[in-house]
Amino acid sequence: LPAVEALGSATVICTDKTGTLTENRMRARRLAIDGDLVEVHTAIADSTFVTRHRRVFEIAIHAETTRVGRDGHVLGDPMEVALVAMGRRALPGDARERLELIPFSAERMRVSSLHRDGDGFALYAKGALQTILPRCTAVETREGRAPLDDTWRRRYLEAESTMGRDGLRVLALAYRELPARLDRDRLEESLTLAGLVGLEDPPRAEVPAALEQCRQAGIKVVMVTGDHPETGRAIARAIGLIQTDAPTVITGDTLNGLSDAELRFLIDRPEVIFARTSAEQKLRIVRAFQLTGAIVAVTGDGVNDAPALKAADVGVAMGISGTDVSRHAADIVLLDDNFASIVAAIEEGRGVFDNIRKFTTYVLTSNVPELVPYLAFVLLRIPLPLTIIQVLAVDLGTDMVPALGLGAERPDAEVMVRPPRAKDRLIDYGLLGRVYLQLGVVESAAAMTAYALVLKAGGWHWGQTLAATDPSYLRSTTACLTAIVITQVANVFACRSESRPFAPREILTNRLLLAGVVIELLLIAAIDYTSWGHRIFGTASIGWTAWAVALPFAAALLAIDALWKRRRASCHLFGRRSLY
């Protein structure tokens, strides 16, 4: 609950792309081979193409870390599952013994696998073009293998950008034919670039609406992805994360060359995307936002994301794709890996904070009419208007269930159309002013008026001392207690919102609060009119005098509170600062 409440104050969300903004249901859509772009379904349907570029599909099948489930389905990273599916469609019977695997890591950004290939060996490698290309010395063409010169490099870099602009995640596929087995550290050398594959991962349908909610709520959303900048830009535009023609796109290489001051300047721009970033760079991004005073929520799923998740004000780990390390480092685990669920949690967090303020306002208000009688007793030399047991009757009895009802309030309709609150500002001058200068004053006036009228009606005169068992004194303290409870009933409805005046039509929308009010009234009736109530709480039957005195004050409390809310709304509308 504290983490959800903290999430409600977030001003910046640094989110992954894959699986959070997208569905993480990948399929291979396009190939870049021999300088040409070809759709995967077209390529697989052409047997001549498959034969000529067999290595492309072999790499897709064997440079992987998937596993086969009990039902025969391929399990693992959705990207690898999609590539294996593509390869199996082209080469359904291809199988060969794996001799060695050099696994993927965030630093290497590639995976390689060594297999037997006829009388020799074949190394299959796949990964980001930026890490595969420097290890290639040749390129596969229609005519066979050719040296990898600047022209070919430029062609493949342009092909990567083209597919990235279409929102595709691009991987390079390469291989090496070996007559004899080499040491592990010499395997990934002199590779032949077989081609590129672009994988499609559709954006989640609910993300655009969630991003619009964030925009209305004053929350800045920043994409931090390891993909190509053009891919990140295309997906961001598709989901509405960027709406201008010139967003700020910062790559990991660019980030390394920025000073902290330069980075803080760039992240202050309205639309920012980070691409080709590492986990260490994500940590730096989080800290840069925090140095600007932002309250940062960050998503992560890998082991290397743990430092950023730990450093963030609220770390959100992925429940489906996340590692155990990331889940332990985070404050919240997102069970469905869905960005829209983060926004829902922010709304819930804001609602939780609001409800705590409502609860606190309600409970603190009754302290004022409990304190004023003691001050009057000391300063004015009158009989004590409220006994200790009667104070406890309010604090531990009549107030309890209505206060719980306020804690169960649904988030206000406007909770996601206002800017984030300042962190840890639960009790501020606004709340204290409302309690001690407004609501509490009305309740105190009701309590002391009821007490004075009943006391006067009993024949008391100034300076007269009354015994604790005097019937006139018992009726007077009962009137004071009853007036507090009646005005607290009005107060609980006033506290349901800090911006909307009390509306009778909303009474039935919170059943727990309504039940609390009924219990509150039954308790005070029992205290006022039953023999056991008289015996325990030192009260006496008073007819309906105190109720009649308290009701106008209850109505006045609601009216004054409504005027305060309107004045406060007017101040906010015209940019003026209200006193409280």
RODO-2510 file (C-alpha; in nm, 4 decimals, decimal comma):
residues 580
     n   res          X          Y          Z
     1     l     0,0000     0,0000     0,0000
     2     p     0,2782     0,2564     0,0730
     3     a     0,4293     0,1832    -0,2694
     4     v     0,0960     0,2346    -0,4450
     5     e     0,0435     0,5572    -0,2503
     6     a     0,3934     0,6754    -0,3509
     7     l     0,3195     0,5868    -0,7135
     8     g     0,0300     0,8318    -0,6977
     9     s     0,2799     1,1177    -0,6559
    10     a     0,4957     1,0177    -0,9548
    11     t     0,5770     1,2996    -1,1965
    12     v     0,7874     1,0947    -1,4418
    13     i     0,7537     0,7365    -1,5649
    14     c     1,0578     0,5822    -1,7342
    15     t     0,9151     0,2828    -1,9156
    16     d     1,0475    -0,0011    -2,1263
    17     k     0,9000    -0,0513    -2,4707
    18     t     0,8851    -0,4243    -2,5327
    19     g     0,6084    -0,5976    -2,3418
    20     t     0,5050    -0,2843    -2,1528
    21     l     0,4005    -0,0490    -2,4301
    22     t     0,3775    -0,3360    -2,6786
    23     e     0,2094    -0,6759    -2,6594
    24     n     0,5339    -0,8774    -2,6586
    25     r     0,3786    -1,1033    -2,9233
    26     m     0,6457    -1,0891    -3,1899
    27     r     0,6506    -1,2227    -3,5418
    28     a     0,9194    -1,1971    -3,8072
    29     r     0,7840    -0,9643    -4,0724
    30     r     1,0657    -0,8485    -4,3017
    31     l     1,4132    -0,9504    -4,4160
    32     a     1,6950    -0,7326    -4,5487
    33     i     1,9191    -0,9547    -4,7623
    34     d     2,1619    -0,8672    -5,0372
    35     g     2,0541    -0,5031    -5,0191
    36     d     1,6844    -0,5818    -5,0737
    37     l     1,3863    -0,5730    -4,8374
    38     v     1,1508    -0,8687    -4,8661
    39     e     0,8488    -0,9729    -4,6606
    40     v     0,9037    -1,2942    -4,4635
    41     h     0,5946    -1,4722    -4,5973
    42     t     0,7062    -1,3952    -4,9536
    43     a     1,0590    -1,5204    -4,8866
    44     i     0,9469    -1,8480    -4,7281
    45     a     0,7061    -1,9181    -5,0146
    46     d     0,9970    -1,8927    -5,2638
    47     s     1,1941    -2,2198    -5,2479
    48     t     1,4746    -2,0713    -5,4569
    49     f     1,5144    -1,7864    -5,2086
    50     v     1,5182    -2,0284    -4,9150
    51     t     1,7845    -2,2428    -5,0817
    52     r     2,0019    -1,9454    -5,1760
    53     h     1,9806    -1,7885    -4,8303
    54     r     1,9577    -2,1054    -4,6244
    55     r     2,2007    -1,9701    -4,3655
    56     v     1,9534    -1,6955    -4,2670
    57     f     1,6981    -1,9525    -4,1577
    58     e     1,9589    -2,1802    -3,9981
    59     i     2,0722    -1,8895    -3,7805
    60     a     1,7111    -1,8192    -3,6826
    61     i     1,6644    -2,1820    -3,5764
    62     h     1,9907    -2,2482    -3,3934
    63     a     2,1227    -1,9196    -3,2465
    64     e     1,8690    -1,9307    -2,9650
    65     t     1,8057    -2,0261    -2,6027
    66     t     1,4449    -2,1447    -2,6231
    67     r     1,3078    -2,4712    -2,4874
    68     v     1,0254    -2,7003    -2,5895
    69     g     0,7347    -2,7363    -2,3474
    70     r     0,5442    -3,0524    -2,2650
    71     d     0,2832    -2,9640    -2,5246
    72     g     0,5488    -2,9305    -2,7944
    73     h     0,5317    -2,5508    -2,8134
    74     v     0,8514    -2,3457    -2,8187
    75     l     0,8928    -2,1432    -2,4993
    76     g     1,1253    -1,8555    -2,4183
    77     d     1,1883    -1,4956    -2,5172
    78     p     0,9116    -1,3924    -2,7624
    79     m     1,1719    -1,2572    -3,0043
    80     e     1,3561    -1,5889    -3,0193
    81     v     1,0304    -1,7843    -3,0397
    82     a     0,9315    -1,5748    -3,3430
    83     l     1,2667    -1,6347    -3,5141
    84     v     1,2564    -2,0086    -3,4494
    85     a     0,9036    -2,0186    -3,5919
    86     m     1,0232    -1,8386    -3,9065
    87     g     1,3190    -2,0717    -3,9465
    88     r     1,1115    -2,3862    -3,8954
    89     r     0,8624    -2,2755    -4,1580
    90     a     1,1450    -2,2415    -4,4104
    91     l     1,3507    -2,5444    -4,2994
    92     p     1,1123    -2,7781    -4,1151
    93     g     1,3549    -3,0692    -4,0921
    94     d     1,6754    -2,8888    -4,0041
    95     a     1,8395    -3,0330    -3,6915
    96     r     2,2006    -3,0347    -3,5838
    97     e     2,4020    -3,0948    -3,2701
    98     r     2,4956    -2,7921    -3,0615
    99     l     2,8515    -2,7974    -2,9350
   100     e     2,8792    -2,4655    -2,7572
   101     l     2,6623    -2,1653    -2,6676
   102     i     2,7877    -1,8134    -2,6008
   103     p     2,4805    -1,6614    -2,4340
   104     f     2,3294    -1,3174    -2,4727
   105     s     2,4117    -1,0454    -2,2215
   106     a     2,3332    -0,6772    -2,1998
   107     e     2,7009    -0,5980    -2,2574
   108     r     2,7459    -0,8319    -2,5579
   109     m     2,4018    -0,7692    -2,7136
   110     r     2,4331    -1,0910    -2,9144
   111     v     2,4118    -1,4694    -2,8824
   112     s     2,6215    -1,7286    -3,0695
   113     s     2,5913    -2,1036    -3,1076
   114     l     2,8461    -2,3532    -3,2472
   115     h     2,7178    -2,6582    -3,4400
   116     r     2,8499    -2,9410    -3,6562
   117     d     2,8126    -2,8628    -4,0254
   118     g     2,8987    -3,1535    -4,2532
   119     d     3,2663    -3,2334    -4,2046
   120     g     3,3288    -2,9012    -4,0313
   121     f     3,1602    -2,6579    -3,7974
   122     a     2,9323    -2,3562    -3,8245
   123     l     2,8942    -2,0682    -3,5815
   124     y     2,5572    -1,8921    -3,5887
   125     a     2,5274    -1,5452    -3,4346
   126     k     2,2464    -1,2956    -3,3962
   127     g     2,2166    -0,9644    -3,2172
   128     a     2,2101    -0,5888    -3,2592
   129     l     2,3649    -0,4732    -3,5868
   130     q     2,5955    -0,2399    -3,3964
   131     t     2,7609    -0,5372    -3,2252
   132     i     2,7486    -0,7891    -3,5134
   133     l     2,8705    -0,5620    -3,7944
   134     p     3,2185    -0,4873    -3,6478
   135     r     3,2828    -0,8633    -3,6304
   136     c     3,1930    -0,9243    -3,9953
   137     t     3,4443    -0,9310    -4,2792
   138     a     3,2110    -1,0600    -4,5518
   139     v     2,8508    -1,0353    -4,6651
   140     e     2,6286    -1,2947    -4,8302
   141     t     2,5008    -1,1957    -5,1774
   142     r     2,3208    -1,3608    -5,4680
   143     e     2,6553    -1,4427    -5,6249
   144     g     2,8009    -1,5821    -5,3045
   145     r     3,0215    -1,4300    -5,0385
   146     a     3,1670    -1,0838    -5,0952
   147     p     3,3970    -0,8594    -4,8874
   148     l     3,2127    -0,6304    -4,6479
   149     d     3,3091    -0,2824    -4,7668
   150     d     3,1750     0,0624    -4,6804
   151     t     2,9056     0,0376    -4,9473
   152     w     2,7614    -0,2787    -4,7931
   153     r     2,7877    -0,1327    -4,4444
   154     r     2,5945     0,1745    -4,5559
   155     r     2,3281    -0,0417    -4,7235
   156     y     2,2637    -0,2447    -4,4114
   157     l     2,2643     0,0573    -4,1819
   158     e     2,0083     0,2223    -4,4104
   159     a     1,8016    -0,0979    -4,4154
   160     e     1,8071    -0,1042    -4,0348
   161     s     1,6831     0,2563    -4,0202
   162     t     1,4126     0,1876    -4,2791
   163     m     1,2736    -0,1081    -4,0860
   164     g     1,3063     0,0845    -3,7617
   165     r     1,0931     0,3677    -3,9018
   166     d     0,8222     0,1064    -3,9602
   167     g     0,8350     0,0140    -3,5919
   168     l     1,0213    -0,3131    -3,6441
   169     r     1,2767    -0,4484    -3,3998
   170     v     1,5850    -0,5256    -3,6079
   171     l     1,8403    -0,8017    -3,5519
   172     a     2,1477    -0,8914    -3,7548
   173     l     2,2103    -1,2541    -3,8546
   174     a     2,5657    -1,3753    -3,9211
   175     y     2,7602    -1,6997    -3,9466
   176     r     3,1080    -1,8424    -3,9781
   177     e     3,2121    -2,1690    -4,1462
   178     l     3,4995    -2,3418    -3,9687
   179     p     3,7032    -2,6405    -4,0899
   180     a     3,8155    -2,7068    -3,7326
   181     r     3,6932    -2,6108    -3,3894
   182     l     3,8475    -2,2972    -3,2370
   183     d     3,8827    -2,1637    -2,8852
   184     r     3,5744    -1,9872    -2,7512
   185     d     3,7285    -1,6389    -2,7526
   186     r     3,8181    -1,6701    -3,1242
   187     l     3,4824    -1,7943    -3,2506
   188     e     3,3082    -1,4588    -3,3030
   189     e     3,5600    -1,3293    -3,5562
   190     s     3,5571    -1,2996    -3,9367
   191     l     3,1797    -1,3468    -3,9530
   192     t     2,9709    -1,3315    -4,2693
   193     l     2,6674    -1,1046    -4,2504
   194     a     2,3717    -1,3064    -4,3816
   195     g     2,1095    -1,0346    -4,3432
   196     l     1,8735    -0,8500    -4,1118
   197     v     1,5360    -0,9534    -3,9789
   198     g     1,2678    -0,7085    -3,8662
   199     l     1,0273    -0,8286    -3,5977
   200     e     0,6859    -0,6792    -3,5463
   201     d     0,5556    -0,6289    -3,1929
   202     p     0,2186    -0,4509    -3,2050
   203     p     0,1483    -0,1745    -2,9509
   204     r    -0,1024    -0,2565    -2,6789
   205     a    -0,4456    -0,1256    -2,7743
   206     e    -0,5058     0,0296    -2,4328
   207     v    -0,1759     0,2213    -2,4146
   208     p    -0,2767     0,5363    -2,6132
   209     a    -0,5658     0,6046    -2,3746
   210     a    -0,3394     0,5411    -2,0750
   211     l    -0,0811     0,7862    -2,2111
   212     e    -0,3510     1,0481    -2,2588
   213     q    -0,4509     0,9954    -1,8948
   214     c    -0,0899     1,0543    -1,7930
   215     r    -0,0803     1,3712    -2,0008
   216     q    -0,3959     1,5027    -1,8315
   217     a    -0,2579     1,4048    -1,4917
   218     g     0,0629     1,6026    -1,5460
   219     i     0,2834     1,2924    -1,5635
   220     k     0,5723     1,2838    -1,8097
   221     v     0,6266     0,9461    -1,9788
   222     v     0,9728     0,8694    -2,1157
   223     m     1,0514     0,5610    -2,3242
   224     v     1,3831     0,3959    -2,2363
   225     t     1,4534     0,1139    -2,4818
   226     g     1,7465    -0,0913    -2,6005
   227     d     1,6099    -0,0905    -2,9553
   228     h     1,7151     0,1184    -3,2549
   229     p     1,6152     0,4872    -3,2202
   230     e     1,3968     0,4700    -3,5321
   231     t     1,2078     0,1735    -3,3861
   232     g     1,1534     0,3574    -3,0597
   233     r     1,0420     0,6701    -3,2449
   234     a     0,7959     0,4752    -3,4641
   235     i     0,6352     0,2921    -3,1714
   236     a     0,6214     0,6134    -2,9672
   237     r     0,4400     0,7882    -3,2507
   238     a     0,2022     0,4940    -3,3012
   239     i     0,0896     0,5008    -2,9372
   240     g     0,0756     0,8796    -2,9090
   241     l     0,3768     0,9155    -2,6808
   242     i     0,5203     1,1732    -2,9207
   243     q     0,2978     1,4143    -3,1096
   244     t     0,5455     1,6654    -3,2516
   245     d     0,7714     1,6351    -3,5546
   246     a     1,0930     1,6825    -3,3592
   247     p     1,1034     1,4779    -3,0378
   248     t     1,4299     1,4519    -2,8485
   249     v     1,5814     1,1082    -2,9218
   250     i     1,8967     1,0265    -2,7248
   251     t     2,0983     0,7126    -2,7947
   252     g     2,3239     0,5379    -2,5477
   253     d     2,6348     0,6574    -2,7322
   254     t     2,5105     1,0171    -2,7208
   255     l     2,4251     0,9794    -2,3537
   256     n     2,7817     0,8741    -2,2740
   257     g     2,9070     1,2019    -2,4185
   258     l     2,6710     1,4235    -2,2177
   259     s     2,7581     1,5935    -1,8922
   260     d     2,5066     1,5747    -1,6077
   261     a     2,4046     1,9360    -1,6691
   262     e     2,3515     1,8723    -2,0409
   263     l     2,1448     1,5626    -1,9650
   264     r     1,9233     1,7533    -1,7208
   265     f     1,8714     2,0203    -1,9861
   266     l     1,7647     1,7638    -2,2483
   267     i     1,5281     1,5661    -2,0254
   268     d     1,3421     1,8864    -1,9473
   269     r     1,2104     1,8847    -2,3047
   270     p     0,8473     1,7749    -2,3420
   271     e     0,9034     1,4632    -2,5564
   272     v     1,2088     1,2486    -2,4829
   273     i     1,3039     0,8982    -2,6003
   274     f     1,6145     0,7051    -2,4992
   275     a     1,7290     0,4307    -2,7398
   276     r     2,0113     0,1784    -2,7481
   277     t     2,0522     0,2255    -2,3742
   278     s     2,2100    -0,0105    -2,1245
   279     a     2,0917    -0,0853    -1,7721
   280     e     2,3670     0,1374    -1,6305
   281     q     2,2504     0,4242    -1,8477
   282     k     1,8933     0,3718    -1,7288
   283     l     2,0185     0,4261    -1,3733
   284     r     2,1838     0,7513    -1,4798
   285     i     1,8608     0,8657    -1,6474
   286     v     1,6618     0,7970    -1,3299
   287     r     1,9064     0,9929    -1,1157
   288     a     1,9101     1,2819    -1,3616
   289     f     1,5330     1,3164    -1,3357
   290     q     1,5516     1,2967    -0,9557
   291     l     1,8060     1,5799    -0,9498
   292     t     1,5476     1,7996    -1,1234
   293     g     1,3064     1,7324    -0,8357
   294     a     1,0983     1,4743    -1,0207
   295     i     0,9406     1,1773    -0,8460
   296     v     1,0380     0,8901    -1,0751
   297     a     0,8703     0,5572    -1,1382
   298     v     1,0721     0,3167    -1,3522
   299     t     0,9933    -0,0208    -1,5071
   300     g     1,2402    -0,3043    -1,5503
   301     d     1,2569    -0,6784    -1,6040
   302     g     1,6221    -0,7836    -1,6147
   303     v     1,8906    -0,8509    -1,3556
   304     n     2,0776    -0,5411    -1,4735
   305     d     1,7671    -0,3272    -1,4173
   306     a     1,7858    -0,3869    -1,0409
   307     p     2,0002    -0,0756    -0,9626
   308     a     1,7593     0,1542    -1,1507
   309     l     1,4566    -0,0105    -0,9868
   310     k     1,6181     0,0342    -0,6462
   311     a     1,7194     0,3956    -0,7093
   312     a     1,3787     0,5034    -0,8405
   313     d     1,1208     0,6520    -0,6061
   314     v     0,8945     0,3675    -0,7191
   315     g     1,0393     0,0623    -0,8947
   316     v     0,7948    -0,1413    -1,1033
   317     a     0,9084    -0,4916    -1,2040
   318     m     0,7453    -0,7094    -1,4667
   319     g     0,5597    -1,0097    -1,3264
   320     i     0,5583    -1,2155    -1,6470
   321     s     0,8910    -1,1386    -1,8124
   322     g     1,0775    -1,0098    -1,5064
   323     t     1,3587    -1,1921    -1,3299
   324     d     1,3533    -1,2769    -0,9590
   325     v     1,6263    -1,0190    -0,8978
   326     s     1,4259    -0,7381    -1,0600
   327     r     1,1112    -0,8359    -0,8699
   328     h     1,2944    -0,8292    -0,5373
   329     a     1,4501    -0,4901    -0,6160
   330     a     1,1177    -0,3314    -0,7115
   331     d     0,8472    -0,1818    -0,4924
   332     i     0,5621    -0,3067    -0,7116
   333     v     0,5305    -0,6122    -0,9368
   334     l     0,3135    -0,5648    -1,2448
   335     l     0,1364    -0,8966    -1,2948
   336     d     0,0369    -0,8358    -1,6575
   337     d     0,3429    -0,6315    -1,7720
   338     n     0,0962    -0,3726    -1,9067
   339     f     0,1622     0,0022    -1,9012
   340     a    -0,2099     0,0705    -1,8619
   341     s    -0,1955    -0,1144    -1,5291
   342     i     0,0709     0,1305    -1,4088
   343     v    -0,1634     0,4189    -1,4862
   344     a    -0,4452     0,2400    -1,3030
   345     a    -0,2110     0,1984    -1,0049
   346     i    -0,1300     0,5706    -1,0149
   347     e    -0,5009     0,6477    -1,0033
   348     e    -0,5396     0,4064    -0,7126
   349     g    -0,2399     0,5615    -0,5381
   350     r    -0,3817     0,9102    -0,5716
   351     g    -0,7136     0,7803    -0,4424
   352     v    -0,5441     0,6177    -0,1422
   353     f    -0,3651     0,9415    -0,0560
   354     d    -0,6868     1,1414    -0,0911
   355     n    -0,8705     0,8973     0,1342
   356     i    -0,6011     0,9236     0,4005
   357     r    -0,6427     1,3019     0,3915
   358     k    -1,0210     1,2669     0,4164
   359     f    -0,9844     1,0274     0,7090
   360     t    -0,7345     1,2581     0,8803
   361     t    -0,9503     1,5672     0,8282
   362     y    -1,2541     1,3946     0,9737
   363     v    -1,0756     1,2566     1,2796
   364     l    -0,8837     1,5770     1,3574
   365     t    -1,1972     1,7902     1,3335
   366     s    -1,3603     1,6282     1,6368
   367     n    -1,0497     1,7121     1,8410
   368     v    -1,1425     2,0804     1,8303
   369     p    -1,4856     2,0534     2,0007
   370     e    -1,3229     1,8129     2,2472
   371     l    -1,0524     2,0663     2,3328
   372     v    -1,2650     2,3821     2,3485
   373     p    -1,4770     2,2582     2,6453
   374     y    -1,1572     2,2079     2,8478
   375     l    -1,0361     2,5555     2,7588
   376     a    -1,3743     2,6981     2,8601
   377     f    -1,3626     2,5007     3,1855
   378     v    -1,0183     2,6421     3,2702
   379     l    -1,0633     2,9978     3,1458
   380     l    -1,4304     3,0673     3,2204
   381     r    -1,4663     2,8690     3,5426
   382     i    -1,7706     2,6772     3,4244
   383     p    -1,8545     2,3124     3,4929
   384     l    -1,6573     2,0789     3,2650
   385     p    -1,8739     2,0499     2,9495
   386     l    -1,7326     1,7148     2,8321
   387     t    -1,5972     1,4314     3,0440
   388     i    -1,3064     1,2061     2,9544
   389     i    -1,5288     0,9027     2,9011
   390     q    -1,7431     1,1071     2,6628
   391     v    -1,4333     1,2105     2,4648
   392     l    -1,3455     0,8423     2,4343
   393     a    -1,7023     0,7697     2,3236
   394     v    -1,6409     0,9960     2,0232
   395     d    -1,2825     0,8947     1,9431
   396     l    -1,3177     0,5197     1,9936
   397     g    -1,6875     0,4806     1,9320
   398     t    -1,8990     0,7020     1,7120
   399     d    -1,6147     0,8209     1,4839
   400     m    -1,4656     0,4811     1,4013
   401     v    -1,6919     0,3301     1,1348
   402     p    -1,7586     0,6563     0,9440
   403     a    -1,3819     0,7134     0,9327
   404     l    -1,3351     0,3653     0,7859
   405     g    -1,6031     0,4513     0,5314
   406     l    -1,3982     0,7523     0,4189
   407     g    -1,1015     0,5206     0,3744
   408     a    -1,3103     0,3122     0,1339
   409     e    -1,4077     0,6025    -0,0921
   410     r    -1,3579     0,5486    -0,4636
   411     p    -1,1100     0,7864    -0,6309
   412     d    -1,2686     1,1167    -0,7295
   413     a    -1,3539     1,1628    -1,0958
   414     e    -1,1015     1,4463    -1,1232
   415     v    -0,8151     1,2563    -0,9579
   416     m    -0,6405     1,2024    -1,2947
   417     v    -0,6946     1,5515    -1,4321
   418     r    -0,4883     1,7347    -1,1739
   419     p    -0,1098     1,7621    -1,1459
   420     p     0,0851     1,5317    -0,9141
   421     r     0,0991     1,6355    -0,5532
   422     a     0,4174     1,7172    -0,3679
   423     k     0,5668     1,4070    -0,2106
   424     d     0,4894     1,3373     0,1570
   425     r     0,2572     1,6379     0,1993
   426     l    -0,0202     1,4555     0,3802
   427     i    -0,0856     1,7170     0,6463
   428     d    -0,0378     2,0684     0,5106
   429     y    -0,1621     2,4173     0,5891
   430     g    -0,4717     2,3615     0,3788
   431     l    -0,5807     2,0608     0,5808
   432     l    -0,4958     2,2184     0,9157
   433     g    -0,6679     2,5445     0,8238
   434     r    -0,9819     2,3620     0,7164
   435     v    -0,9855     2,1602     1,0406
   436     y    -0,8957     2,4246     1,2974
   437     l    -1,0314     2,7430     1,1398
   438     q    -1,3482     2,6127     0,9810
   439     l    -1,4938     2,2689     1,0513
   440     g    -1,3731     2,2487     1,4099
   441     v    -1,4974     2,5996     1,4876
   442     v    -1,8513     2,5167     1,3723
   443     e    -1,8558     2,1940     1,5738
   444     s    -1,7231     2,3739     1,8820
   445     a    -1,9917     2,6394     1,8489
   446     a    -2,2588     2,3697     1,8237
   447     a    -2,1254     2,1810     2,1258
   448     m    -2,0910     2,4857     2,3516
   449     t    -2,4279     2,6306     2,2434
   450     a    -2,6102     2,3058     2,3204
   451     y    -2,4273     2,2784     2,6528
   452     a    -2,5027     2,6382     2,7535
   453     l    -2,8727     2,6245     2,6596
   454     v    -2,9391     2,3025     2,8494
   455     l    -2,7308     2,4188     3,1461
   456     k    -2,9176     2,7509     3,1579
   457     a    -3,2524     2,5767     3,1247
   458     g    -3,1599     2,3709     3,4326
   459     g    -3,1293     2,6875     3,6420
   460     w    -2,7539     2,7201     3,6563
   461     h    -2,6065     3,0638     3,7283
   462     w    -2,2536     3,1911     3,6847
   463     g    -2,0125     3,0701     3,9505
   464     q    -2,2373     2,7890     4,0683
   465     t    -2,0628     2,4563     4,1290
   466     l    -2,2431     2,1416     4,0188
   467     a    -2,1808     1,7905     4,1422
   468     a    -2,0808     1,5278     3,8866
   469     t    -2,4093     1,3464     3,9540
   470     d    -2,6289     1,6550     3,9324
   471     p    -2,9112     1,5828     3,6795
   472     s    -2,8748     1,9294     3,5272
   473     y    -2,5002     1,8752     3,4752
   474     l    -2,5532     1,5287     3,3255
   475     r    -2,8066     1,6646     3,0770
   476     s    -2,5726     1,9497     2,9812
   477     t    -2,2722     1,7255     2,9095
   478     t    -2,5024     1,4907     2,7182
   479     a    -2,6155     1,7847     2,5034
   480     c    -2,2518     1,8808     2,4341
   481     l    -2,1622     1,5231     2,3356
   482     t    -2,4703     1,4862     2,1161
   483     a    -2,4007     1,8121     1,9315
   484     i    -2,0468     1,6945     1,8512
   485     v    -2,1739     1,3657     1,7105
   486     i    -2,4499     1,5299     1,5035
   487     t    -2,2091     1,7803     1,3485
   488     q    -1,9611     1,4985     1,2861
   489     v    -2,2308     1,3319     1,0748
   490     a    -2,2391     1,6444     0,8590
   491     n    -1,8598     1,6588     0,8658
   492     v    -1,8176     1,3071     0,7278
   493     f    -2,0167     1,4065     0,4191
   494     a    -1,8197     1,7315     0,3872
   495     c    -1,4929     1,5344     0,4022
   496     r    -1,5839     1,3066     0,1109
   497     s    -1,4201     1,5535    -0,1261
   498     e    -1,1769     1,8427    -0,0980
   499     s    -1,3189     2,0048    -0,4096
   500     r    -1,6865     1,9109    -0,4484
   501     p    -1,9588     2,0394    -0,2115
   502     f    -2,1864     1,7869    -0,0440
   503     a    -2,4502     1,6516    -0,2839
   504     p    -2,7446     1,4529    -0,1380
   505     r    -2,7564     1,2337    -0,4494
   506     e    -2,4136     1,0919    -0,3572
   507     i    -2,5191     0,9648    -0,0147
   508     l    -2,5828     0,6104    -0,1380
   509     t    -2,2594     0,5761    -0,3373
   510     n    -2,0569     0,4602    -0,0339
   511     r    -2,2454     0,1903     0,1535
   512     l    -1,9805     0,1487     0,4248
   513     l    -1,9870     0,5186     0,5050
   514     l    -2,3676     0,5172     0,5125
   515     a    -2,3616     0,2172     0,7466
   516     g    -2,1103     0,4025     0,9624
   517     v    -2,3398     0,7034     0,9920
   518     v    -2,6328     0,4802     1,0907
   519     i    -2,4171     0,3067     1,3539
   520     e    -2,2962     0,6462     1,4773
   521     l    -2,6531     0,7693     1,5255
   522     l    -2,7601     0,4454     1,6942
   523     l    -2,4640     0,4686     1,9328
   524     i    -2,5388     0,8257     2,0369
   525     a    -2,9066     0,7390     2,0759
   526     a    -2,8109     0,4466     2,3007
   527     i    -2,5762     0,6700     2,5006
   528     d    -2,8489     0,9339     2,5389
   529     y    -3,1566     0,7226     2,6044
   530     t    -3,0625     0,3874     2,7601
   531     s    -2,9898     0,3119     3,1228
   532     w    -2,6622     0,1329     3,0438
   533     g    -2,5569     0,4290     2,8307
   534     h    -2,6299     0,6645     3,1219
   535     r    -2,4371     0,4422     3,3611
   536     i    -2,1252     0,3957     3,1458
   537     f    -2,0921     0,7411     2,9894
   538     g    -2,2364     0,9609     3,2637
   539     t    -2,5255     1,0913     3,0526
   540     a    -2,8945     1,1617     3,1017
   541     s    -3,2020     1,1750     2,8811
   542     i    -3,2389     1,5191     2,7245
   543     g    -3,5357     1,4835     2,4951
   544     w    -3,4590     1,6259     2,1536
   545     t    -3,3214     1,9604     2,2680
   546     a    -2,9577     1,8965     2,1781
   547     w    -3,0546     1,7442     1,8451
   548     a    -3,2630     2,0491     1,7577
   549     v    -2,9774     2,2816     1,8550
   550     a    -2,7133     2,0814     1,6636
   551     l    -2,8999     2,0400     1,3337
   552     p    -2,8736     2,4073     1,2256
   553     f    -2,5007     2,3953     1,2992
   554     a    -2,4698     2,0766     1,0930
   555     a    -2,6390     2,2526     0,8017
   556     a    -2,4167     2,5565     0,8549
   557     l    -2,1073     2,3341     0,8489
   558     l    -2,2032     2,1953     0,5067
   559     a    -2,2858     2,5425     0,3744
   560     i    -1,9614     2,6991     0,4988
   561     d    -1,7614     2,4073     0,3616
   562     a    -1,9306     2,4458     0,0214
   563     l    -1,8404     2,8160     0,0144
   564     w    -1,4805     2,7336     0,1062
   565     k    -1,4551     2,4820    -0,1774
   566     r    -1,5968     2,7294    -0,4286
   567     r    -1,3586     3,0025    -0,3130
   568     r    -1,0658     2,7619    -0,3318
   569     a    -1,1646     2,6513    -0,6822
   570     s    -1,1905     3,0151    -0,7881
   571     c    -0,8417     3,0881    -0,6533
   572     h    -0,6982     2,7938    -0,8471
   573     l    -0,8821     2,8981    -1,1622
   574     f    -0,7363     3,2484    -1,1585
   575     g    -0,3940     3,1431    -1,0323
   576     r    -0,4364     3,2990    -0,6901
   577     r    -0,3141     3,1299    -0,3750
   578     s    -0,5760     3,0673    -0,1087
   579     l    -0,4910     3,1108     0,2593
   580     y    -0,5787     2,7459     0,3258
***
